[in-house]
Amino acid sequence: MIKIDITHSNFQGHRWAEIRVDPDWTVEKLKEKVYMLAGTSASTMSLCCKVPGKGDVSLADDATTLDAYGVTDMSEVHVTDTDPNSISSANAFTDTSRVEKFQISEEAYQKKSGNARDFLNRLRENRPKAVEKEGGEGKKERPKTPENAAQVYPIGSRCEVQPGGRRGEVAYVGPVEGGSGTFIGVKLDEPLGVNDGRNKAGKRYFDAPDKYGIFARPEKVTVGDFPEKDPFASSDEEEDNGDEF
């Protein structure tokens, strides 16, 4: 058995890849195979084979074997449908614009139960916070970043980062490649971060040991009198880290 690719004049852009055929098949037998794939009548097929190293070969004699024509593994057979009234002509089977689409009015869809909108409406009633977390209609907008962020978050000032009350010092204020808006780069007191002062692309914005650096949104950072925490203190609080990276 060998594997060949088959293309068709009525199926532009489509290819039946690696179709298994027997070299001892006659052209007539191959046409029967094509009929099963494309629905084209054998009597209206014209076959041409592109044989590696030989070029195009017309498979004109139905009684001749594929091997006699030199059809080998990875050859490509192109089928031309000579019937102008063929049911598969003019991309009839592949042009989705001809397919009648199901349509429903907004009012009728709103009244239906068991659909996605009905599910979200019930979820919004029973678990509004879950809808907000997934980005539903109730999602809150991020607080606006202060225009004087560099003055609000002075480099070297002590700070606390939420969630988790992680403490450290401000090491960078400004945009970070890979994110939008302003970020506060913080060098943490403990290895509770995600980087060493570099972003995901490897660009460095400040120096910190591995896992001691984070880029947090301004609303997550509070500047003030935040001395280093007792390393033996524990916290069971777990929260979402939001836009850190």
C-alpha positions in Angstrom: 0.0 0.0 0.0 1.1 3.6 -0.7 -0.2 6.9 0.5 -1.3 9.7 -1.8 -3.0 13.1 -1.5 -6.2 13.8 -3.4 -7.4 17.3 -4.4 -10.6 18.1 -6.3 -11.7 20.9 -8.6 -15.0 21.3 -6.7 -13.4 21.4 -3.3 -11.0 24.3 -3.5 -8.6 24.6 -0.6 -9.4 21.1 0.6 -7.1 18.1 0.5 -7.7 14.4 1.4 -4.3 13.7 2.8 -2.4 10.3 2.9 -5.2 8.2 1.4 -4.1 4.6 1.3 -4.2 2.9 -2.1 -2.8 -0.2 -3.7 -0.4 0.4 -6.6 -2.0 -2.6 -8.3 -5.4 -0.8 -8.4 -6.6 0.3 -11.8 -7.5 3.9 -12.5 -11.1 2.7 -12.5 -10.7 1.4 -8.9 -9.2 4.7 -7.8 -12.1 6.5 -9.3 -14.4 4.4 -7.1 -12.4 5.5 -4.1 -12.8 9.2 -5.2 -16.5 8.7 -5.6 -16.7 7.5 -2.0 -14.8 10.7 -0.9 -16.3 13.4 -3.1 -19.5 11.9 -4.7 -18.3 12.6 -8.2 -19.4 10.1 -10.8 -16.5 8.0 -12.3 -17.8 8.8 -15.8 -17.2 12.6 -15.3 -13.8 12.4 -13.6 -10.5 13.4 -15.2 -7.5 12.4 -13.2 -4.0 13.9 -13.3 -1.2 12.7 -11.0 1.8 14.7 -9.9 4.5 12.1 -9.4 7.6 13.1 -7.4 10.5 13.4 -9.8 8.4 12.9 -12.9 5.9 15.8 -13.0 2.2 15.6 -14.1 0.9 12.3 -15.5 -2.6 12.0 -17.0 -4.4 8.9 -15.7 -6.5 8.6 -18.9 -6.9 4.8 -19.2 -9.2 3.3 -16.7 -7.8 -0.2 -17.2 -4.2 0.8 -16.5 -2.8 0.3 -13.0 -1.4 3.0 -10.8 2.0 1.3 -10.7 2.1 1.3 -14.5 1.6 5.1 -14.5 4.4 5.4 -12.0 2.2 6.5 -9.1 4.3 6.2 -5.9 4.1 7.1 -2.2 3.3 10.8 -1.6 2.0 11.4 -5.2 -0.8 13.9 -5.6 -3.9 13.1 -7.7 -6.0 16.0 -8.8 -9.6 15.3 -9.8 -11.4 17.5 -12.3 -15.2 17.1 -12.4 -16.3 17.6 -16.0 -20.0 17.6 -15.2 -21.2 21.3 -15.2 -24.3 20.2 -13.3 -22.4 18.3 -10.6 -24.0 18.6 -7.1 -20.6 19.4 -5.7 -19.8 22.2 -8.2 -19.0 25.8 -7.3 -18.0 24.7 -3.7 -21.6 23.6 -2.9 -20.4 21.4 -0.1 -17.8 23.8 1.4 -19.4 27.2 1.0 -21.1 27.8 4.4 -22.8 31.0 3.3 -25.3 28.8 1.4 -26.3 27.1 4.6 -29.5 28.4 6.2 -28.7 29.7 9.7 -30.8 29.3 12.7 -32.0 32.6 13.9 -33.9 33.7 17.1 -35.1 37.1 18.2 -33.6 38.7 21.3 -37.0 38.6 23.0 -37.5 34.9 22.3 -34.0 34.0 23.5 -34.5 35.9 26.7 -37.6 33.8 27.4 -35.9 30.5 26.8 -34.6 28.5 29.7 -31.6 26.2 29.9 -29.4 28.4 27.7 -26.2 30.3 28.7 -28.0 33.6 29.5 -30.4 31.8 31.7 -27.5 30.1 33.5 -25.7 33.4 34.1 -28.9 35.1 35.3 -29.4 32.4 37.9 -25.8 32.5 38.9 -25.9 36.2 39.2 -28.8 35.9 41.6 -27.4 33.1 43.7 -23.6 33.8 43.5 -23.0 37.4 42.4 -19.4 37.3 43.6 -18.7 34.4 41.3 -20.0 36.3 38.3 -17.8 39.3 39.2 -14.7 37.1 39.5 -15.3 35.6 36.0 -15.6 39.1 34.5 -19.4 39.4 34.4 -21.5 42.5 34.3 -20.8 43.2 37.9 -17.1 43.3 37.5 -15.6 46.4 39.3 -13.2 48.7 37.5 -9.7 49.1 38.8 -9.1 52.3 40.8 -7.5 55.1 38.8 -3.7 55.3 39.1 -2.6 58.6 40.7 -1.0 61.0 38.1 1.8 61.7 40.6 2.5 58.0 41.3 6.3 58.7 41.6 5.6 61.1 44.5 3.0 58.8 46.1 5.3 55.8 46.0 8.9 57.2 46.5 11.7 54.9 45.6 13.2 53.4 48.8 10.1 53.9 50.9 8.7 51.1 53.0 5.5 49.6 51.9 3.0 46.7 52.3 1.6 44.8 49.3 -1.7 43.1 49.2 -2.8 40.3 49.3 -1.0 38.8 52.2 0.4 42.0 53.8 3.9 41.3 52.2 6.3 44.0 53.2 9.3 45.5 51.5 10.5 48.7 49.8 9.5 50.5 46.6 12.2 49.9 44.0 10.5 51.0 40.7 7.5 53.0 39.6 6.3 53.1 36.0 5.2 51.0 33.0 6.4 47.4 32.6 6.8 45.7 29.2 4.1 43.0 29.0 1.6 44.8 31.1 -0.6 47.9 30.6 -0.6 51.0 32.9 1.6 51.7 35.9 3.2 49.2 38.2 5.0 49.4 41.5 8.1 47.3 41.6 8.7 46.1 45.2 11.8 44.4 46.7 10.2 42.2 49.4 11.7 41.3 52.8 10.9 37.7 52.2 10.8 35.4 49.2 7.1 35.8 48.6 7.4 37.3 45.1 7.6 36.0 41.6 10.8 37.5 40.1 14.1 39.1 40.8 13.2 42.6 39.5 12.9 41.5 35.9 9.7 41.0 33.8 8.8 37.8 32.1 10.8 38.9 29.0 13.9 39.2 31.1 14.1 43.0 31.1 15.5 44.3 34.5 13.8 47.1 36.3 15.4 46.8 39.7 17.7 44.4 41.6 16.4 41.8 44.0 17.2 38.2 44.9 15.1 35.6 43.1 11.5 35.5 44.4 12.0 38.7 46.3 10.6 40.9 43.6 7.1 41.7 42.3 5.3 44.2 40.1 2.0 45.1 41.7 -0.7 47.5 40.8 -0.6 50.8 42.7 -3.9 50.1 44.5 -2.3 47.0 46.0 0.6 48.9 47.5 0.4 51.1 50.6 3.4 53.3 51.6 4.0 53.9 55.3 5.7 52.8 58.4 6.0 49.0 57.7 8.9 47.5 59.6 10.0 44.0 58.8 7.6 41.3 60.1 8.5 38.7 62.7 9.7 35.8 60.6 8.0 33.4 63.0 4.6 35.0 62.7 2.0 33.0 60.6 -0.9 34.0 58.4 -3.6 31.7 57.2 -5.1 34.3 54.9 -5.2 33.3 51.2 -6.2 35.8 48.5 -6.1 36.4 44.8 -2.8 38.0 43.7 -4.6 39.9 40.9 -2.4 41.7 38.4 1.0 40.8 39.8 3.8 39.4 37.6 
